[in-house]
Amino acid sequence: MTSAATIAGAVPEALSRGAGSELIVPMAVTVIGGVLVSTFLTLFVVPCFYELMSAFENHEHDAELKEALGLLGELPAEKTNGHPAPAHAPAR
């Protein structure tokens, strides 16, 4: 939504033909192009890259992590053998 609003706000400057427009038009075109490129990168390229890099993720300590999260009450009820997770970490 923010990207669409930014592009919509820059379109009148990009299409202007009045006095001084030779300074405003290149800036508006650059803003529109930059917002379009950054939106494309954010919505498509970054998630795809993250998915590709997840193949290299290390799962060596997953069991220990699940145990620690269970002790802290961070796992949902179905992950803690049906018992509801505590609202806070137990005092020690």
PyMOL Python script that loads the backbone (N, CA, C, O; Angstrom):
from pymol import cmd

cmd.read_pdbstr("""\
ATOM      1  N   MET A   1       0.829  -1.194   0.000  1.00  0.00           N
ATOM      2  CA  MET A   1       0.000   0.000   0.000  1.00  0.00           C
ATOM      3  C   MET A   1       0.871   1.255   0.000  1.00  0.00           C
ATOM      4  O   MET A   1       0.579   2.219  -0.707  1.00  0.00           O
ATOM      5  N   THR A   2       1.931   1.238   0.786  1.00  0.00           N
ATOM      6  CA  THR A   2       2.807   2.412   0.823  1.00  0.00           C
ATOM      7  C   THR A   2       3.475   2.619  -0.522  1.00  0.00           C
ATOM      8  O   THR A   2       3.612   3.752  -0.986  1.00  0.00           O
ATOM      9  N   SER A   3       3.889   1.535  -1.146  1.00  0.00           N
ATOM     10  CA  SER A   3       4.526   1.649  -2.464  1.00  0.00           C
ATOM     11  C   SER A   3       3.548   2.218  -3.488  1.00  0.00           C
ATOM     12  O   SER A   3       3.908   3.087  -4.282  1.00  0.00           O
ATOM     13  N   ALA A   4       2.324   1.729  -3.466  1.00  0.00           N
ATOM     14  CA  ALA A   4       1.318   2.236  -4.409  1.00  0.00           C
ATOM     15  C   ALA A   4       1.045   3.718  -4.170  1.00  0.00           C
ATOM     16  O   ALA A   4       0.886   4.481  -5.123  1.00  0.00           O
ATOM     17  N   ALA A   5       0.989   4.123  -2.916  1.00  0.00           N
ATOM     18  CA  ALA A   5       0.745   5.541  -2.611  1.00  0.00           C
ATOM     19  C   ALA A   5       1.921   6.406  -3.051  1.00  0.00           C
ATOM     20  O   ALA A   5       1.723   7.517  -3.542  1.00  0.00           O
ATOM     21  N   THR A   6       3.124   5.913  -2.880  1.00  0.00           N
ATOM     22  CA  THR A   6       4.310   6.677  -3.288  1.00  0.00           C
ATOM     23  C   THR A   6       4.342   6.827  -4.805  1.00  0.00           C
ATOM     24  O   THR A   6       4.625   7.908  -5.321  1.00  0.00           O
ATOM     25  N   ILE A   7       4.054   5.751  -5.511  1.00  0.00           N
ATOM     26  CA  ILE A   7       4.046   5.820  -6.975  1.00  0.00           C
ATOM     27  C   ILE A   7       2.924   6.742  -7.450  1.00  0.00           C
ATOM     28  O   ILE A   7       3.133   7.561  -8.346  1.00  0.00           O
ATOM     29  N   ALA A   8       1.743   6.614  -6.860  1.00  0.00           N
ATOM     30  CA  ALA A   8       0.621   7.476  -7.251  1.00  0.00           C
ATOM     31  C   ALA A   8       0.934   8.945  -6.975  1.00  0.00           C
ATOM     32  O   ALA A   8       0.514   9.826  -7.726  1.00  0.00           O
ATOM     33  N   GLY A   9       1.664   9.202  -5.906  1.00  0.00           N
ATOM     34  CA  GLY A   9       2.027  10.580  -5.597  1.00  0.00           C
ATOM     35  C   GLY A   9       3.077  11.149  -6.529  1.00  0.00           C
ATOM     36  O   GLY A   9       3.145  12.364  -6.716  1.00  0.00           O
ATOM     37  N   ALA A  10       3.895  10.290  -7.117  1.00  0.00           N
ATOM     38  CA  ALA A  10       4.960  10.763  -8.006  1.00  0.00           C
ATOM     39  C   ALA A  10       4.518  10.850  -9.465  1.00  0.00           C
ATOM     40  O   ALA A  10       5.196  11.488 -10.270  1.00  0.00           O
ATOM     41  N   VAL A  11       3.416  10.232  -9.817  1.00  0.00           N
ATOM     42  CA  VAL A  11       2.956  10.252 -11.207  1.00  0.00           C
ATOM     43  C   VAL A  11       2.656  11.668 -11.708  1.00  0.00           C
ATOM     44  O   VAL A  11       3.073  11.989 -12.821  1.00  0.00           O
ATOM     45  N   PRO A  12       1.966  12.530 -10.971  1.00  0.00           N
ATOM     46  CA  PRO A  12       1.724  13.885 -11.495  1.00  0.00           C
ATOM     47  C   PRO A  12       3.016  14.646 -11.793  1.00  0.00           C
ATOM     48  O   PRO A  12       3.091  15.367 -12.788  1.00  0.00           O
ATOM     49  N   GLU A  13       4.025  14.495 -10.948  1.00  0.00           N
ATOM     50  CA  GLU A  13       5.304  15.165 -11.218  1.00  0.00           C
ATOM     51  C   GLU A  13       5.988  14.559 -12.439  1.00  0.00           C
ATOM     52  O   GLU A  13       6.613  15.276 -13.220  1.00  0.00           O
ATOM     53  N   ALA A  14       5.872  13.246 -12.608  1.00  0.00           N
ATOM     54  CA  ALA A  14       6.508  12.594 -13.751  1.00  0.00           C
ATOM     55  C   ALA A  14       5.855  12.995 -15.061  1.00  0.00           C
ATOM     56  O   ALA A  14       6.511  12.984 -16.102  1.00  0.00           O
ATOM     57  N   LEU A  15       4.587  13.348 -15.032  1.00  0.00           N
ATOM     58  CA  LEU A  15       3.865  13.731 -16.242  1.00  0.00           C
ATOM     59  C   LEU A  15       3.780  15.238 -16.454  1.00  0.00           C
ATOM     60  O   LEU A  15       3.205  15.684 -17.447  1.00  0.00           O
ATOM     61  N   SER A  16       4.336  16.027 -15.547  1.00  0.00           N
ATOM     62  CA  SER A  16       4.204  17.485 -15.656  1.00  0.00           C
ATOM     63  C   SER A  16       5.011  18.009 -16.840  1.00  0.00           C
ATOM     64  O   SER A  16       6.054  17.458 -17.192  1.00  0.00           O
ATOM     65  N   ARG A  17       4.510  19.084 -17.446  1.00  0.00           N
ATOM     66  CA  ARG A  17       5.154  19.689 -18.605  1.00  0.00           C
ATOM     67  C   ARG A  17       5.296  21.205 -18.456  1.00  0.00           C
ATOM     68  O   ARG A  17       5.610  21.891 -19.428  1.00  0.00           O
ATOM     69  N   GLY A  18       5.072  21.728 -17.262  1.00  0.00           N
ATOM     70  CA  GLY A  18       5.109  23.166 -17.043  1.00  0.00           C
ATOM     71  C   GLY A  18       6.529  23.687 -16.860  1.00  0.00           C
ATOM     72  O   GLY A  18       7.511  22.973 -17.066  1.00  0.00           O
ATOM     73  N   ALA A  19       6.602  24.951 -16.466  1.00  0.00           N
ATOM     74  CA  ALA A  19       7.888  25.592 -16.228  1.00  0.00           C
ATOM     75  C   ALA A  19       8.594  24.918 -15.059  1.00  0.00           C
ATOM     76  O   ALA A  19       7.988  24.684 -14.012  1.00  0.00           O
ATOM     77  N   GLY A  20       9.859  24.608 -15.236  1.00  0.00           N
ATOM     78  CA  GLY A  20      10.649  23.973 -14.192  1.00  0.00           C
ATOM     79  C   GLY A  20      10.492  22.475 -14.137  1.00  0.00           C
ATOM     80  O   GLY A  20      11.092  21.821 -13.283  1.00  0.00           O
ATOM     81  N   SER A  21       9.699  21.918 -15.028  1.00  0.00           N
ATOM     82  CA  SER A  21       9.471  20.478 -14.978  1.00  0.00           C
ATOM     83  C   SER A  21      10.712  19.678 -15.362  1.00  0.00           C
ATOM     84  O   SER A  21      10.807  18.491 -15.050  1.00  0.00           O
ATOM     85  N   GLU A  22      11.663  20.325 -16.038  1.00  0.00           N
ATOM     86  CA  GLU A  22      12.886  19.608 -16.413  1.00  0.00           C
ATOM     87  C   GLU A  22      13.711  19.212 -15.187  1.00  0.00           C
ATOM     88  O   GLU A  22      14.601  18.368 -15.293  1.00  0.00           O
ATOM     89  N   LEU A  23      13.433  19.801 -14.045  1.00  0.00           N
ATOM     90  CA  LEU A  23      14.092  19.411 -12.799  1.00  0.00           C
ATOM     91  C   LEU A  23      13.289  18.380 -12.020  1.00  0.00           C
ATOM     92  O   LEU A  23      13.862  17.532 -11.335  1.00  0.00           O
ATOM     93  N   ILE A  24      11.968  18.447 -12.119  1.00  0.00           N
ATOM     94  CA  ILE A  24      11.094  17.587 -11.326  1.00  0.00           C
ATOM     95  C   ILE A  24      10.883  16.217 -11.977  1.00  0.00           C
ATOM     96  O   ILE A  24      10.852  15.202 -11.280  1.00  0.00           O
ATOM     97  N   VAL A  25      10.738  16.179 -13.305  1.00  0.00           N
ATOM     98  CA  VAL A  25      10.417  14.924 -14.004  1.00  0.00           C
ATOM     99  C   VAL A  25      11.473  13.844 -13.773  1.00  0.00           C
ATOM    100  O   VAL A  25      11.094  12.719 -13.447  1.00  0.00           O
ATOM    101  N   PRO A  26      12.777  14.114 -13.921  1.00  0.00           N
ATOM    102  CA  PRO A  26      13.755  13.041 -13.696  1.00  0.00           C
ATOM    103  C   PRO A  26      13.724  12.487 -12.265  1.00  0.00           C
ATOM    104  O   PRO A  26      13.885  11.285 -12.053  1.00  0.00           O
ATOM    105  N   MET A  27      13.516  13.379 -11.291  1.00  0.00           N
ATOM    106  CA  MET A  27      13.434  12.920  -9.909  1.00  0.00           C
ATOM    107  C   MET A  27      12.215  12.021  -9.709  1.00  0.00           C
ATOM    108  O   MET A  27      12.320  10.984  -9.055  1.00  0.00           O
ATOM    109  N   ALA A  28      11.068  12.398 -10.256  1.00  0.00           N
ATOM    110  CA  ALA A  28       9.846  11.614 -10.099  1.00  0.00           C
ATOM    111  C   ALA A  28       9.979  10.262 -10.792  1.00  0.00           C
ATOM    112  O   ALA A  28       9.541   9.248 -10.249  1.00  0.00           O
ATOM    113  N   VAL A  29      10.575  10.232 -11.979  1.00  0.00           N
ATOM    114  CA  VAL A  29      10.775   8.973 -12.693  1.00  0.00           C
ATOM    115  C   VAL A  29      11.712   8.063 -11.896  1.00  0.00           C
ATOM    116  O   VAL A  29      11.494   6.854 -11.812  1.00  0.00           O
ATOM    117  N   THR A  30      12.752   8.654 -11.314  1.00  0.00           N
ATOM    118  CA  THR A  30      13.687   7.883 -10.494  1.00  0.00           C
ATOM    119  C   THR A  30      13.004   7.322  -9.257  1.00  0.00           C
ATOM    120  O   THR A  30      13.241   6.170  -8.892  1.00  0.00           O
ATOM    121  N   VAL A  31      12.168   8.107  -8.613  1.00  0.00           N
ATOM    122  CA  VAL A  31      11.432   7.631  -7.436  1.00  0.00           C
ATOM    123  C   VAL A  31      10.509   6.482  -7.817  1.00  0.00           C
ATOM    124  O   VAL A  31      10.465   5.467  -7.121  1.00  0.00           O
ATOM    125  N   ILE A  32       9.777   6.628  -8.903  1.00  0.00           N
ATOM    126  CA  ILE A  32       8.863   5.571  -9.352  1.00  0.00           C
ATOM    127  C   ILE A  32       9.642   4.297  -9.658  1.00  0.00           C
ATOM    128  O   ILE A  32       9.254   3.214  -9.221  1.00  0.00           O
ATOM    129  N   GLY A  33      10.729   4.415 -10.400  1.00  0.00           N
ATOM    130  CA  GLY A  33      11.535   3.242 -10.728  1.00  0.00           C
ATOM    131  C   GLY A  33      12.134   2.589  -9.497  1.00  0.00           C
ATOM    132  O   GLY A  33      12.142   1.363  -9.393  1.00  0.00           O
ATOM    133  N   GLY A  34      12.634   3.385  -8.563  1.00  0.00           N
ATOM    134  CA  GLY A  34      13.228   2.834  -7.347  1.00  0.00           C
ATOM    135  C   GLY A  34      12.215   2.120  -6.477  1.00  0.00           C
ATOM    136  O   GLY A  34      12.508   1.066  -5.913  1.00  0.00           O
ATOM    137  N   VAL A  35      11.027   2.686  -6.364  1.00  0.00           N
ATOM    138  CA  VAL A  35       9.982   2.051  -5.557  1.00  0.00           C
ATOM    139  C   VAL A  35       9.523   0.752  -6.215  1.00  0.00           C
ATOM    140  O   VAL A  35       9.292  -0.242  -5.527  1.00  0.00           O
ATOM    141  N   LEU A  36       9.390   0.750  -7.533  1.00  0.00           N
ATOM    142  CA  LEU A  36       8.994  -0.478  -8.230  1.00  0.00           C
ATOM    143  C   LEU A  36      10.046  -1.576  -8.059  1.00  0.00           C
ATOM    144  O   LEU A  36       9.701  -2.728  -7.795  1.00  0.00           O
ATOM    145  N   VAL A  37      11.316  -1.229  -8.208  1.00  0.00           N
ATOM    146  CA  VAL A  37      12.387  -2.219  -8.068  1.00  0.00           C
ATOM    147  C   VAL A  37      12.456  -2.741  -6.637  1.00  0.00           C
ATOM    148  O   VAL A  37      12.564  -3.948  -6.421  1.00  0.00           O
ATOM    149  N   SER A  38      12.396  -1.843  -5.664  1.00  0.00           N
ATOM    150  CA  SER A  38      12.490  -2.286  -4.268  1.00  0.00           C
ATOM    151  C   SER A  38      11.279  -3.135  -3.871  1.00  0.00           C
ATOM    152  O   SER A  38      11.415  -4.076  -3.089  1.00  0.00           O
ATOM    153  N   THR A  39      10.113  -2.814  -4.396  1.00  0.00           N
ATOM    154  CA  THR A  39       8.930  -3.623  -4.114  1.00  0.00           C
ATOM    155  C   THR A  39       9.076  -5.015  -4.716  1.00  0.00           C
ATOM    156  O   THR A  39       8.753  -6.009  -4.066  1.00  0.00           O
ATOM    157  N   PHE A  40       9.556  -5.093  -5.940  1.00  0.00           N
ATOM    158  CA  PHE A  40       9.778  -6.392  -6.580  1.00  0.00           C
ATOM    159  C   PHE A  40      10.796  -7.213  -5.785  1.00  0.00           C
ATOM    160  O   PHE A  40      10.583  -8.400  -5.536  1.00  0.00           O
ATOM    161  N   LEU A  41      11.901  -6.575  -5.390  1.00  0.00           N
ATOM    162  CA  LEU A  41      12.921  -7.293  -4.614  1.00  0.00           C
ATOM    163  C   LEU A  41      12.354  -7.796  -3.295  1.00  0.00           C
ATOM    164  O   LEU A  41      12.605  -8.933  -2.897  1.00  0.00           O
ATOM    165  N   THR A  42      11.594  -6.953  -2.624  1.00  0.00           N
ATOM    166  CA  THR A  42      11.057  -7.316  -1.310  1.00  0.00           C
ATOM    167  C   THR A  42      10.032  -8.436  -1.408  1.00  0.00           C
ATOM    168  O   THR A  42      10.013  -9.328  -0.559  1.00  0.00           O
ATOM    169  N   LEU A  43       9.188  -8.407  -2.417  1.00  0.00           N
ATOM    170  CA  LEU A  43       8.102  -9.380  -2.508  1.00  0.00           C
ATOM    171  C   LEU A  43       8.497 -10.698  -3.167  1.00  0.00           C
ATOM    172  O   LEU A  43       7.878 -11.725  -2.891  1.00  0.00           O
ATOM    173  N   PHE A  44       9.504 -10.695  -4.025  1.00  0.00           N
ATOM    174  CA  PHE A  44       9.820 -11.899  -4.784  1.00  0.00           C
ATOM    175  C   PHE A  44      11.248 -12.401  -4.581  1.00  0.00           C
ATOM    176  O   PHE A  44      11.449 -13.574  -4.268  1.00  0.00           O
ATOM    177  N   VAL A  45      12.227 -11.540  -4.751  1.00  0.00           N
ATOM    178  CA  VAL A  45      13.619 -11.986  -4.731  1.00  0.00           C
ATOM    179  C   VAL A  45      14.061 -12.397  -3.333  1.00  0.00           C
ATOM    180  O   VAL A  45      14.662 -13.459  -3.174  1.00  0.00           O
ATOM    181  N   VAL A  46      13.783 -11.595  -2.327  1.00  0.00           N
ATOM    182  CA  VAL A  46      14.221 -11.915  -0.966  1.00  0.00           C
ATOM    183  C   VAL A  46      13.599 -13.223  -0.464  1.00  0.00           C
ATOM    184  O   VAL A  46      14.339 -14.060   0.054  1.00  0.00           O
ATOM    185  N   PRO A  47      12.286 -13.451  -0.586  1.00  0.00           N
ATOM    186  CA  PRO A  47      11.741 -14.740  -0.147  1.00  0.00           C
ATOM    187  C   PRO A  47      12.315 -15.933  -0.924  1.00  0.00           C
ATOM    188  O   PRO A  47      12.556 -16.989  -0.339  1.00  0.00           O
ATOM    189  N   CYS A  48      12.533 -15.776  -2.221  1.00  0.00           N
ATOM    190  CA  CYS A  48      13.118 -16.872  -3.004  1.00  0.00           C
ATOM    191  C   CYS A  48      14.543 -17.163  -2.550  1.00  0.00           C
ATOM    192  O   CYS A  48      14.926 -18.325  -2.419  1.00  0.00           O
ATOM    193  N   PHE A  49      15.321 -16.127  -2.312  1.00  0.00           N
ATOM    194  CA  PHE A  49      16.687 -16.307  -1.828  1.00  0.00           C
ATOM    195  C   PHE A  49      16.682 -16.979  -0.456  1.00  0.00           C
ATOM    196  O   PHE A  49      17.493 -17.868  -0.194  1.00  0.00           O
ATOM    197  N   TYR A  50      15.779 -16.561   0.410  1.00  0.00           N
ATOM    198  CA  TYR A  50      15.673 -17.172   1.740  1.00  0.00           C
ATOM    199  C   TYR A  50      15.342 -18.653   1.619  1.00  0.00           C
ATOM    200  O   TYR A  50      15.918 -19.476   2.331  1.00  0.00           O
ATOM    201  N   GLU A  51      14.420 -19.000   0.725  1.00  0.00           N
ATOM    202  CA  GLU A  51      14.053 -20.393   0.524  1.00  0.00           C
ATOM    203  C   GLU A  51      15.232 -21.206   0.001  1.00  0.00           C
ATOM    204  O   GLU A  51      15.447 -22.336   0.440  1.00  0.00           O
ATOM    205  N   LEU A  52      15.991 -20.648  -0.925  1.00  0.00           N
ATOM    206  CA  LEU A  52      17.164 -21.350  -1.451  1.00  0.00           C
ATOM    207  C   LEU A  52      18.228 -21.550  -0.366  1.00  0.00           C
ATOM    208  O   LEU A  52      18.854 -22.608  -0.302  1.00  0.00           O
ATOM    209  N   MET A  53      18.432 -20.547   0.477  1.00  0.00           N
ATOM    210  CA  MET A  53      19.462 -20.627   1.508  1.00  0.00           C
ATOM    211  C   MET A  53      19.040 -21.517   2.679  1.00  0.00           C
ATOM    212  O   MET A  53      19.891 -21.949   3.457  1.00  0.00           O
ATOM    213  N   SER A  54      17.748 -21.797   2.816  1.00  0.00           N
ATOM    214  CA  SER A  54      17.305 -22.644   3.920  1.00  0.00           C
ATOM    215  C   SER A  54      17.814 -24.078   3.778  1.00  0.00           C
ATOM    216  O   SER A  54      17.829 -24.833   4.750  1.00  0.00           O
ATOM    217  N   ALA A  55      18.228 -24.451   2.568  1.00  0.00           N
ATOM    218  CA  ALA A  55      18.800 -25.781   2.372  1.00  0.00           C
ATOM    219  C   ALA A  55      20.119 -25.932   3.125  1.00  0.00           C
ATOM    220  O   ALA A  55      20.521 -27.051   3.442  1.00  0.00           O
ATOM    221  N   PHE A  56      20.793 -24.827   3.413  1.00  0.00           N
ATOM    222  CA  PHE A  56      22.079 -24.859   4.107  1.00  0.00           C
ATOM    223  C   PHE A  56      21.940 -24.677   5.611  1.00  0.00           C
ATOM    224  O   PHE A  56      22.939 -24.581   6.324  1.00  0.00           O
ATOM    225  N   GLU A  57      20.706 -24.629   6.093  1.00  0.00           N
ATOM    226  CA  GLU A  57      20.461 -24.413   7.516  1.00  0.00           C
ATOM    227  C   GLU A  57      20.950 -25.609   8.330  1.00  0.00           C
ATOM    228  O   GLU A  57      20.800 -26.761   7.923  1.00  0.00           O
ATOM    229  N   ASN A  58      21.527 -25.314   9.467  1.00  0.00           N
ATOM    230  CA  ASN A  58      22.062 -26.343  10.347  1.00  0.00           C
ATOM    231  C   ASN A  58      20.976 -26.768  11.331  1.00  0.00           C
ATOM    232  O   ASN A  58      20.428 -25.931  12.048  1.00  0.00           O
ATOM    233  N   HIS A  59      20.660 -28.068  11.372  1.00  0.00           N
ATOM    234  CA  HIS A  59      19.625 -28.594  12.263  1.00  0.00           C
ATOM    235  C   HIS A  59      20.229 -29.415  13.396  1.00  0.00           C
ATOM    236  O   HIS A  59      19.557 -30.266  13.979  1.00  0.00           O
ATOM    237  N   GLU A  60      21.472 -29.164  13.700  1.00  0.00           N
ATOM    238  CA  GLU A  60      22.200 -29.959  14.681  1.00  0.00           C
ATOM    239  C   GLU A  60      21.608 -29.860  16.084  1.00  0.00           C
ATOM    240  O   GLU A  60      21.639 -30.836  16.834  1.00  0.00           O
ATOM    241  N   HIS A  61      21.075 -28.705  16.448  1.00  0.00           N
ATOM    242  CA  HIS A  61      20.615 -28.491  17.822  1.00  0.00           C
ATOM    243  C   HIS A  61      19.089 -28.360  17.931  1.00  0.00           C
ATOM    244  O   HIS A  61      18.594 -27.791  18.904  1.00  0.00           O
ATOM    245  N   ASP A  62      18.343 -28.872  16.957  1.00  0.00           N
ATOM    246  CA  ASP A  62      16.891 -28.730  16.971  1.00  0.00           C
ATOM    247  C   ASP A  62      16.237 -29.398  18.181  1.00  0.00           C
ATOM    248  O   ASP A  62      15.321 -28.827  18.773  1.00  0.00           O
ATOM    249  N   ALA A  63      16.683 -30.577  18.553  1.00  0.00           N
ATOM    250  CA  ALA A  63      16.082 -31.285  19.694  1.00  0.00           C
ATOM    251  C   ALA A  63      16.296 -30.501  20.981  1.00  0.00           C
ATOM    252  O   ALA A  63      15.384 -30.387  21.799  1.00  0.00           O
ATOM    253  N   GLU A  64      17.494 -29.964  21.163  1.00  0.00           N
ATOM    254  CA  GLU A  64      17.783 -29.172  22.370  1.00  0.00           C
ATOM    255  C   GLU A  64      16.956 -27.891  22.385  1.00  0.00           C
ATOM    256  O   GLU A  64      16.481 -27.468  23.439  1.00  0.00           O
ATOM    257  N   LEU A  65      16.786 -27.286  21.238  1.00  0.00           N
ATOM    258  CA  LEU A  65      15.993 -26.062  21.146  1.00  0.00           C
ATOM    259  C   LEU A  65      14.536 -26.330  21.493  1.00  0.00           C
ATOM    260  O   LEU A  65      13.926 -25.558  22.232  1.00  0.00           O
ATOM    261  N   LYS A  66      13.976 -27.403  20.973  1.00  0.00           N
ATOM    262  CA  LYS A  66      12.579 -27.735  21.282  1.00  0.00           C
ATOM    263  C   LYS A  66      12.410 -28.018  22.773  1.00  0.00           C
ATOM    264  O   LYS A  66      11.408 -27.622  23.369  1.00  0.00           O
ATOM    265  N   GLU A  67      13.365 -28.688  23.367  1.00  0.00           N
ATOM    266  CA  GLU A  67      13.289 -28.964  24.800  1.00  0.00           C
ATOM    267  C   GLU A  67      13.340 -27.668  25.607  1.00  0.00           C
ATOM    268  O   GLU A  67      12.569 -27.495  26.551  1.00  0.00           O
ATOM    269  N   ALA A  68      14.232 -26.772  25.246  1.00  0.00           N
ATOM    270  CA  ALA A  68      14.357 -25.503  25.960  1.00  0.00           C
ATOM    271  C   ALA A  68      13.096 -24.661  25.802  1.00  0.00           C
ATOM    272  O   ALA A  68      12.628 -24.061  26.769  1.00  0.00           O
ATOM    273  N   LEU A  69      12.540 -24.610  24.586  1.00  0.00           N
ATOM    274  CA  LEU A  69      11.312 -23.838  24.367  1.00  0.00           C
ATOM    275  C   LEU A  69      10.144 -24.450  25.126  1.00  0.00           C
ATOM    276  O   LEU A  69       9.283 -23.727  25.627  1.00  0.00           O
ATOM    277  N   GLY A  70      10.106 -25.774  25.216  1.00  0.00           N
ATOM    278  CA  GLY A  70       9.056 -26.431  25.992  1.00  0.00           C
ATOM    279  C   GLY A  70       9.146 -26.069  27.461  1.00  0.00           C
ATOM    280  O   GLY A  70       8.122 -25.870  28.115  1.00  0.00           O
ATOM    281  N   LEU A  71      10.367 -25.979  27.990  1.00  0.00           N
ATOM    282  CA  LEU A  71      10.546 -25.598  29.388  1.00  0.00           C
ATOM    283  C   LEU A  71      10.142 -24.148  29.636  1.00  0.00           C
ATOM    284  O   LEU A  71       9.652 -23.805  30.713  1.00  0.00           O
ATOM    285  N   LEU A  72      10.351 -23.308  28.636  1.00  0.00           N
ATOM    286  CA  LEU A  72       9.990 -21.900  28.776  1.00  0.00           C
ATOM    287  C   LEU A  72       8.519 -21.645  28.496  1.00  0.00           C
ATOM    288  O   LEU A  72       8.022 -20.547  28.745  1.00  0.00           O
ATOM    289  N   GLY A  73       7.825 -22.634  27.987  1.00  0.00           N
ATOM    290  CA  GLY A  73       6.404 -22.457  27.690  1.00  0.00           C
ATOM    291  C   GLY A  73       6.158 -21.751  26.381  1.00  0.00           C
ATOM    292  O   GLY A  73       5.093 -21.162  26.193  1.00  0.00           O
ATOM    293  N   GLU A  74       7.112 -21.793  25.469  1.00  0.00           N
ATOM    294  CA  GLU A  74       6.975 -21.109  24.193  1.00  0.00           C
ATOM    295  C   GLU A  74       6.335 -21.985  23.124  1.00  0.00           C
ATOM    296  O   GLU A  74       5.968 -21.482  22.062  1.00  0.00           O
ATOM    297  N   LEU A  75       6.194 -23.276  23.378  1.00  0.00           N
ATOM    298  CA  LEU A  75       5.595 -24.156  22.379  1.00  0.00           C
ATOM    299  C   LEU A  75       4.085 -24.213  22.565  1.00  0.00           C
ATOM    300  O   LEU A  75       3.600 -24.133  23.694  1.00  0.00           O
ATOM    301  N   PRO A  76       3.335 -24.351  21.476  1.00  0.00           N
ATOM    302  CA  PRO A  76       1.879 -24.497  21.600  1.00  0.00           C
ATOM    303  C   PRO A  76       1.520 -25.784  22.344  1.00  0.00           C
ATOM    304  O   PRO A  76       2.367 -26.659  22.521  1.00  0.00           O
ATOM    305  N   ALA A  77       0.274 -25.893  22.774  1.00  0.00           N
ATOM    306  CA  ALA A  77      -0.175 -27.019  23.594  1.00  0.00           C
ATOM    307  C   ALA A  77       0.037 -28.353  22.895  1.00  0.00           C
ATOM    308  O   ALA A  77       0.387 -29.334  23.551  1.00  0.00           O
ATOM    309  N   GLU A  78      -0.167 -28.420  21.572  1.00  0.00           N
ATOM    310  CA  GLU A  78      -0.016 -29.699  20.885  1.00  0.00           C
ATOM    311  C   GLU A  78       1.440 -30.161  20.842  1.00  0.00           C
ATOM    312  O   GLU A  78       1.704 -31.342  20.619  1.00  0.00           O
ATOM    313  N   LYS A  79       2.392 -29.242  21.052  1.00  0.00           N
ATOM    314  CA  LYS A  79       3.798 -29.609  21.043  1.00  0.00           C
ATOM    315  C   LYS A  79       4.300 -29.993  22.434  1.00  0.00           C
ATOM    316  O   LYS A  79       5.422 -30.481  22.568  1.00  0.00           O
ATOM    317  N   THR A  80       3.489 -29.783  23.465  1.00  0.00           N
ATOM    318  CA  THR A  80       3.911 -30.081  24.833  1.00  0.00           C
ATOM    319  C   THR A  80       3.082 -31.220  25.404  1.00  0.00           C
ATOM    320  O   THR A  80       2.639 -31.150  26.551  1.00  0.00           O
ATOM    321  N   ASN A  81       2.872 -32.254  24.629  1.00  0.00           N
ATOM    322  CA  ASN A  81       2.158 -33.471  25.037  1.00  0.00           C
ATOM    323  C   ASN A  81       0.736 -33.203  25.515  1.00  0.00           C
ATOM    324  O   ASN A  81       0.258 -33.875  26.428  1.00  0.00           O
ATOM    325  N   GLY A  82       0.055 -32.237  24.916  1.00  0.00           N
ATOM    326  CA  GLY A  82      -1.331 -31.977  25.236  1.00  0.00           C
ATOM    327  C   GLY A  82      -1.564 -31.094  26.439  1.00  0.00           C
ATOM    328  O   GLY A  82      -2.691 -30.660  26.674  1.00  0.00           O
ATOM    329  N   HIS A  83      -0.521 -30.816  27.212  1.00  0.00           N
ATOM    330  CA  HIS A  83      -0.670 -29.946  28.373  1.00  0.00           C
ATOM    331  C   HIS A  83      -0.548 -28.498  27.930  1.00  0.00           C
ATOM    332  O   HIS A  83       0.272 -28.187  27.066  1.00  0.00           O
ATOM    333  N   PRO A  84      -1.344 -27.613  28.502  1.00  0.00           N
ATOM    334  CA  PRO A  84      -1.228 -26.208  28.107  1.00  0.00           C
ATOM    335  C   PRO A  84       0.121 -25.644  28.534  1.00  0.00           C
ATOM    336  O   PRO A  84       0.649 -25.980  29.594  1.00  0.00           O
ATOM    337  N   ALA A  85       0.657 -24.787  27.690  1.00  0.00           N
ATOM    338  CA  ALA A  85       1.949 -24.165  28.003  1.00  0.00           C
ATOM    339  C   ALA A  85       1.755 -23.159  29.131  1.00  0.00           C
ATOM    340  O   ALA A  85       0.742 -22.460  29.157  1.00  0.00           O
ATOM    341  N   PRO A  86       2.704 -23.068  30.067  1.00  0.00           N
ATOM    342  CA  PRO A  86       2.580 -22.096  31.151  1.00  0.00           C
ATOM    343  C   PRO A  86       2.655 -20.676  30.615  1.00  0.00           C
ATOM    344  O   PRO A  86       3.251 -20.424  29.568  1.00  0.00           O
ATOM    345  N   ALA A  87       2.047 -19.755  31.343  1.00  0.00           N
ATOM    346  CA  ALA A  87       2.001 -18.360  30.909  1.00  0.00           C
ATOM    347  C   ALA A  87       3.363 -17.700  31.036  1.00  0.00           C
ATOM    348  O   ALA A  87       3.651 -16.748  30.312  1.00  0.00           O
ATOM    349  N   HIS A  88       4.193 -18.174  31.925  1.00  0.00           N
ATOM    350  CA  HIS A  88       5.522 -17.588  32.097  1.00  0.00           C
ATOM    351  C   HIS A  88       6.499 -18.707  32.457  1.00  0.00           C
ATOM    352  O   HIS A  88       6.101 -19.828  32.773  1.00  0.00           O
ATOM    353  N   ALA A  89       7.757 -18.379  32.401  1.00  0.00           N
ATOM    354  CA  ALA A  89       8.773 -19.367  32.723  1.00  0.00           C
ATOM    355  C   ALA A  89       8.718 -19.699  34.214  1.00  0.00           C
ATOM    356  O   ALA A  89       8.486 -18.815  35.039  1.00  0.00           O
ATOM    357  N   PRO A  90       8.927 -20.959  34.559  1.00  0.00           N
ATOM    358  CA  PRO A  90       8.898 -21.316  35.981  1.00  0.00           C
ATOM    359  C   PRO A  90      10.048 -20.663  36.746  1.00  0.00           C
ATOM    360  O   PRO A  90      11.157 -20.527  36.229  1.00  0.00           O
ATOM    361  N   ALA A  91       9.765 -20.263  37.983  1.00  0.00           N
ATOM    362  CA  ALA A  91      10.785 -19.640  38.821  1.00  0.00           C
ATOM    363  C   ALA A  91      11.727 -20.712  39.317  1.00  0.00           C
ATOM    364  O   ALA A  91      11.306 -21.822  39.642  1.00  0.00           O
ATOM    365  N   ARG A  92      12.978 -20.383  39.374  1.00  0.00           N
ATOM    366  CA  ARG A  92      13.985 -21.363  39.820  1.00  0.00           C
ATOM    367  C   ARG A  92      14.750 -20.846  40.982  1.00  0.00           C
ATOM    368  O   ARG A  92      15.637 -21.531  41.491  1.00  0.00           O
TER     369      ARG A  92
END
""", "prot")
cmd.dss("prot")
cmd.show_as("cartoon", "prot")
cmd.util.cbc("prot")
cmd.orient("prot")
